[in-house]
Amino acid sequence: MSASSRIAILGAGSLRGRQLNDVLADSAFAGSDFLLMDDEEELGKLESIGDEVTFIQRITPDSFAGVDFAFFAGAPDLTRRHWRSAEQAGASIVDLSYGLEGEAGVPVRAPWISSPPVSLPGISSRIRSSIGGGREAETTERAQEPGLHTSAVVSAHPAALSLALLARGLQGAGSVRRIVATVLEPSSEYGRAAMDELHRQTVGLLSFQTVPREVYGLQVAFNAVTAAGEESKVDLGESEERIRRHYAQLSAGALPGLSLQLVHAPVFHGHAFSVAAEYESEVSLERVEASLAGAHIEIVREEEDAPSNLTAAGQENLLVRLRLDERNAVRSRTLQIWAASDNLRIAAANAVECAGELGRLRPRGEVQ
């Protein structure tokens, strides 16, 4: 990537924006010229990208002049208000806020899984799925590829990306009939206000005080829930549906069907996944581990600390521990999986990959 690229981060003061700063500083974009922008509450604050420190600026009609890449990492309404200005200025847009989900010509992207799965010897490289009427992986994946005229993409939900990575690796060991997953979600998926409320609820309960409920509408501290309160500012049901939608769009018929349950856990950061995978025929643990091991997935053995939101912190890999459904069996049709990933890190890393993909597809300069 050219060191002369100009990059704008909108929502630079958000949790996703700050994580994006860190990932960009270690990427091919590190030598770029960065503009940090946000709404009124964040104006004037100092943020760093690598060794550079800069102020968060106000968003104006001229903010996108000369910008090559615009990352929208704030609230969805912030994205919807300003993305057209960025597009008209010629910027390639990566949306981490999901504000552009459903916009015509704006695909959901995860470049890590855009290529066909690699199968082990003896396993067909064109495993059919119940999703999409059994269409072949090569055909359906090609339909999801962005093109020369793609100006904006939605960065895939980190839980959907993690599950797609897992499913892609699993099916390399054999034909997977279905995957059943419970996703344990952290408060950081809903921003700083949700994290603050979880903290204040925890402190309030420990000191026998009334707990605040402005964000969640109910108690989430020391509690696991599948739905928020009636007055909640977050919608856990919509989050669950987004993970389903993004998984299906990333799959495009090439990955196994997914049955999903989202549970909000009383933790600040990191996704955890409890997954059962059912194969058409028996497989060995060694074969599945060999299929999974590779880019973006790290196998955690029994003698190591189990995957958790703490052990996954700061990593761009999905940490995975496997066991057969019958503990003493050599082969089985059912596999039990416990996995964890850093939701903010995965989201930021995927967004940077999306920008790199757009940069390769869309010419810079006068020919644009």
N, C-alpha and C positions, 0 to 999 in steps of 0.2 A: 504494500500500500504506500502511496506517495506520501512523503513527509509534509507536503504542502496542502493536504486535505484540511478542510475546515469543518469542524464538527460542532453541532449545537446539541446540548442536553437540556430538554425542557422537563421541569420537575426535578432539577438537580439537587434540591434539598431533601427529597424523599428517600426512603430506605432503598428503593430500587435505583434511584439516581446516584446515590453515594456508592453503592456496590458497583454500578456501571463505571463510575470513575476509576475504581480500583482495577477492574478488568481491562478497561481501555489502556491504562497505564502500562500493562504488561503484554499488550497485543501489538499487532502490526500497525495499529493506529497511534502508537505512543508518541510519534513525532509530529502529530497534527496540531493545528491551532484550535483550541477549545473555547466555546462560548457556553457559559452556564446561565440558564434562565429559569425563572419560576414565577409564582404568583406573589402578591404583595407581602405575605407573611415572611417570605424567605429572602427578600431583597437586601442586598448589602452584606450578606453573610459570606464568610470566607470558606472556600472549599479547595482541596488540592487534588491534582491529577499528576501522579508521579512526584517529581520535584517542583512542579509548578503550582503556585497558589493564585487563585483568581476570585473575583467577586461574583456573586449571583446577581444577574441583571434583570431588568424589567423586559417583558415581551412587548415589542412594538411592531408596526407594519413593516419596518425595515430590518427586523431582526435576522431575517433569513437571507439577506443579500450575500451572495458568494458562498453560502453554506452547501457543502457536498452531501453531508449526512446529518439528519435530524433524528435524535432519539427522544421519544416521548415516554417519560418514566413517571409522570405525575398522575393526577386524577383523570378519569376518562373524559370529563367535560372540558378539561384543559386541552386535551388532544383534539377533541371535536371542534373547539373554537379556533385552533391555530394550524391544523394540519394542511388545510387548503393553501394557506399563505406559503408554507414550506414547499408544497408541491409546485405552486406557481413559480416559485423562485428557482426551481430545478433541483431541489434537494431530494435525495433518496431517504425514505422515511421508514423507521423501525418503531413500531408501537408496542411498548411493554405494558400499557395501561388497559388494553382491550377495548379502547374507545372506538377503534375502527373495525371491530369485528362485525361482519355482515355487510361491510361496504363492498360494492361491486368492484372487482378487480384487485382486491386486497386479500391475498391468501394468508393462511396460517402457516408458518414456516418453522422448521427445525432441521437445518442442514446436516446435523449429525446423523440423521436417519433417512436422508433423502435417497441414498443409494440402496440397491437391493441387498437383502441379508446374505451373508456368506454362510453356506451350508457345509457341514462336515461331509467327508466321503460317504457315499451311499445314500445321501439325503437329497431329494430334488431341490434345485434352486428356485423352482416355481411352485412353492407351496400355496395351495388355494385356501381361501378363507370364506367363512360364512358371510362376512361383511362384503357388500357390494356385489352380491350374487355370484361369488366365486370367480370374479375376474382375476386375471393373473397379475402378479406383482409388478412386472415390467410395464404393463399397460397403464395400471392405475397410478403408480408412482409418477409416471411421466406426465399425467394429467395435472398433477399438483405443482409442477415446476414453474417458477416465475420466468418471465421473458424480458425481452428488450424494453417493452413498454410498461413493465411493472414498476411503479414509482413508490409503492408503499407495501409493507408486509406487517402482519401481526406476529410478534414473537410468541411461540407456543407456550401455553401454561407449563410451568416447570414440572408439575405432577404428571401431566399428560406426556410430556417429553420423557420423563423417567420411566413411566410405564411402557411407552413405545420402545424405548431402548431395551428394556427388560424383555418385552414380548418378541422383539426382533432377534435377540440373542437366543431365547428359548426355542423358537421355531427352527433354529439351525440344527438342533439335535433330533428333530422329529416333527411330525404333524401334530400341532396343538389343537385340541378340540375346543377348549375355552380357558379363559383366565378370570378368576374371581379375586377382586382386590378391595381391601379396606385401606383408605388413605387417611393417615393422621395428620391433620393440618395445623400449622402454627399461627399465632396471632399476627406475625409480621406480614402475612399475605394480605392483610387489610391496613397496613401502614402504621405509622407511629402512634396515632390516636388509639388504635386497638391494643398495641403493646402497652401503652401507658395505662389503659383501663385494666388490663390483666394485672399489671404491677400494683395499681392502687387497690384492686379487689383483694389481691393476696395480702397486702399490708393491712387492709381493713379487717379481713377475716381473722388474721393473727392477733389483732388488737381488739377484737370483739366490737368492731364498729360497722355501721351500715356501708355496704359496698356500692360503688357507682355503677350505673347500668346504661349510660348514655349511648355507648357504641353498640353493645351486644344485646341490650334489653333484658339480660338475665345474668346469673352468675356463671362465669366460665373458669374462674380460679378454682383449682382442686376439683374440676368437673370436666367430663367429656360429653359433648352434645352433638346432635346431628341437625339441629335447627336453632336459630337464634330467637330472641323474644319478639313480640309483636311490634314493639317500638324500635327495633334494632336498625342500625345504619348499615349493616352488612346482611347479605343474603347467602346463607350457606347452601341453600338449594340451587341457586344460580351458579355458585362456584362448582358444585358437583356436576351440573349440566355442562358447564364450560369444559371441565376436564373430559367428559364424555365426548363433547363435540370436537375438541382439539385432537383427542386420540383418534377418533374416526377420520378426521381430515388428514392427519399425518399418516394414518394407515392406508387410506384410499383403497381398501380391499385387500391389502397385502399382509395384514397382521391378524392374529386371532381375535375373535369376539371378546368383549370386555364386559363383565358384570361388576359394577362399582358401588361402593358405599363410602361417603365422606364423613369423617368424624373430626370435629374441632377439638384438638387436644390442648391442655393448659400449659403450653410451652411457647417460648418467644420465637424461636427460629428452627427451621429444618423440617422437611417432610419425612415421615416414616411410612412404610408400606408392609402390610401383611397380605401375602398373595398365595393363592393356590392355583397351580396350573395342571390341567388334565390333558394327557397325551392320548393319541389314538392307540398306541401300543406301548409296551414297557420300555423304559430307558434306564440307563445307569447314571448315577450321580456324576461319575467322572466324565461321561459324554456331555452332559448338560453344562458342567463347569467349563469344559473345553470350548463349548459353543459360546458361552457367555463372555468368557475372559477376552478382553481386548480394549479398544478405545472407549473411554468414558464409563466402563464398568470395572469395578475392583471386587474380586471374590475374597470374602473374609472367612478364614478357616475357623474350625472349632476351637483351636488353641489360642486364637486372638480375641480381643474384645469384640463383642457383638456390635453390629452397626447400630448407630443411634444418631439423634439429631446433634449430639455433642461431638461424636467422632467424625461426622460428616462435615462439620463446620469448616468453611474456607476451602472446601474441595470442589472440583468440577466433575468428580466421578460419582457414580451411583454405587454405594457400598452394598454388597449383596451376600447373604448367607443362605445356603441351600440345605435341605434335607429331604429324603424320601418320606412319603406319608407313613410308611411302616418303617420304624427306626432301624430295625435289624435286617431289613430286606436289602438285596443286592440290586434288584431292579424293581421298578414300579411304574404305573401309569399316572400316578399323582405326585406332584412335587409341592413341598411347602417352602415358601420364601419369605425371609425377613430382610428388608432393605431400608436404606436411609439416604437422603441427599440434602444438600444445602439449597433451599428453595431460592434465595436471593442470588446466590452465586451461579446456580444453574441458569436462572432467568437472564442474568447479565451476560454470561458467556454465550448463551444462545443468541441474544440480541446482537452481540458483536459478530458472531458467525453470519447472522442474517445480513448485516451491513457489508461484510466481506463478499457475500454472495451477490448482493445488489451491485456492489462496486465492480465485480467482474462482468456482470451482465449489461450494466448501463454505462455507456462511454461517458467520460468526463469532458468538459470543455465545450468547444463550439459545435461539435458534431452531435451534441445531445438534443 
